[in-house]
Amino acid sequence: MSLFTDDIITFKSVLRLAYNFLAGREYLKKKKFKERKKLVAVALPFSDLVFAASAIPVFPIRMEKFKIHTYLSALGSASNLFGWNLTSKLLSFARQLDVLKILDNVLDDVIHTINDKYNELYELGIEHGVSNDFCYGITNLTGMFLSKGKNVDANINYSIRCSAWNKYSESLNYIIPNSKHIWVDIPPRNISNSLELLEENIKKAISDLEDLTGNLITDNSLKKQFRIGNQVKRIYKSIIRDSCIDDFYPCNPATFAEILVLLGFSFQDYNSNAQRYLENISQLSNEIKERKKKGIGMDVSNMPKILITPMFGGWEPKTHEILYKLGARTIYADWKIFKLLEEIHVSNSSDPIEDYAKFLMNITKEGIGYDQNSLTDNYMKSAKELNVDGIIFNQVYGCHSIANCYTLLKNKIRRKLEIPTTVINFNKIGENIEQTRTRLEAFMELFLYK
């Protein structure tokens, strides 16, 4: 049985998150055809307006048909009959009888299944003629819409500081011409009335969603969703923080890295159900605390904490497996680094549209939409907050907004943080693994002499 399996079998919350991600196709079909809900595609973690309209946000890859692990299929079916708690007890009993060989590499299999689909859709984007200058993430997203975009009723676009991203967003007008295209244009922050302009753009997007769904988006529906989202973000940040501070993990670090990967995937659209996602991530947090309290897990005090970033535009998942074998633990924290885990202000007297506009402007000012100097400063700040021992910068081929900041980042880290850094190159999942391994081995040798 693999090193992943023994850890993950008793993590009900992780199994739920994985199942809800992979079984999205059937769930979305039910919402669209039986409940007559509108499906709205999202390509970054911006689902709040969609949920407030009582529509269903969907990260397009989740409309694909995945090969679901035998264990998860059985678990999903059994849970419908017995509930997840009883199902877990039955599986724990069966595990004692050593009949669950099908459990080998459960979570590992989930992640690789998703990554295989990413590569398949990337190839579809290439076949369509996506420019070679575009990064893996944009090419992959194009493939997602080419494959399943016809199933969405609308697509919501947020402009960010990336010309390729904005060109991709515009191309969807031609790829899915029968879907409604909703834009939230985020004005440059140096315009004096940028916040007012953004508020008007948000109001226009809300009006478009109301026309699409026939539902009225009220201040209360916005605030309700913001509160749910804030709770999710708060718990997500605490899981990342605890993994960086604590020297005792609730499972081995290879498993924990894959849990962080799964959170990164599923956070895009909350697995299309915000309340369910909140319950699952809350349970994950509670299960982590309970395992630590009982001493279930692994002492990782002698393992350096390595931050790998960015990963949302494409990265090689073998990196955390290689690092584990070299004696390190991997931290993935992109959504925190790029300010997408920041909470949206909510109060009884505040204007939710203004609060949402301020959240988006903050992202533009300090998060995903800023210049290189601010970007590298934020990497520095995040590395310090997370108290990491080293940084591996993932230089994605074709990324013109983030990938080319490494030299500036490396110089700042050398002067101010004095921790080891290295860069690895990425074009496509599964390519250049040995080259990556060689680079990581050289990087980890630096810790032998500290």
Secondary structure as GFF3:
##gff-version 3
##sequence-region A 1 450
A	DSSP	alpha_helix	5	8	.	.	.	ID=ss1
A	DSSP	alpha_helix	12	22	.	.	.	ID=ss2
A	DSSP	alpha_helix	24	29	.	.	.	ID=ss3
A	DSSP	pi_helix	30	34	.	.	.	ID=ss4
A	DSSP	beta_strand	39	41	.	.	.	ID=ss5
A	DSSP	alpha_helix	48	52	.	.	.	ID=ss6
A	DSSP	beta_strand	56	58	.	.	.	ID=ss7
A	DSSP	three_ten_helix	60	63	.	.	.	ID=ss8
A	DSSP	alpha_helix	70	82	.	.	.	ID=ss9
A	DSSP	alpha_helix	84	96	.	.	.	ID=ss10
A	DSSP	three_ten_helix	101	103	.	.	.	ID=ss11
A	DSSP	alpha_helix	106	128	.	.	.	ID=ss12
A	DSSP	alpha_helix	136	148	.	.	.	ID=ss13
A	DSSP	three_ten_helix	149	151	.	.	.	ID=ss14
A	DSSP	beta_strand	154	158	.	.	.	ID=ss15
A	DSSP	alpha_helix	163	175	.	.	.	ID=ss16
A	DSSP	beta_strand	180	184	.	.	.	ID=ss17
A	DSSP	alpha_helix	194	213	.	.	.	ID=ss18
A	DSSP	alpha_helix	219	245	.	.	.	ID=ss19
A	DSSP	beta_strand	248	249	.	.	.	ID=ss20
A	DSSP	alpha_helix	253	266	.	.	.	ID=ss21
A	DSSP	three_ten_helix	270	272	.	.	.	ID=ss22
A	DSSP	alpha_helix	274	293	.	.	.	ID=ss23
A	DSSP	beta_strand	298	299	.	.	.	ID=ss24
A	DSSP	beta_strand	305	309	.	.	.	ID=ss25
A	DSSP	alpha_helix	318	325	.	.	.	ID=ss26
A	DSSP	beta_strand	329	331	.	.	.	ID=ss27
A	DSSP	alpha_helix	334	337	.	.	.	ID=ss28
A	DSSP	alpha_helix	352	366	.	.	.	ID=ss29
A	DSSP	alpha_helix	372	386	.	.	.	ID=ss30
A	DSSP	beta_strand	390	396	.	.	.	ID=ss31
A	DSSP	three_ten_helix	403	405	.	.	.	ID=ss32
A	DSSP	alpha_helix	406	416	.	.	.	ID=ss33
A	DSSP	beta_strand	421	426	.	.	.	ID=ss34
A	DSSP	alpha_helix	433	445	.	.	.	ID=ss35
A	DSSP	three_ten_helix	446	449	.	.	.	ID=ss36
###
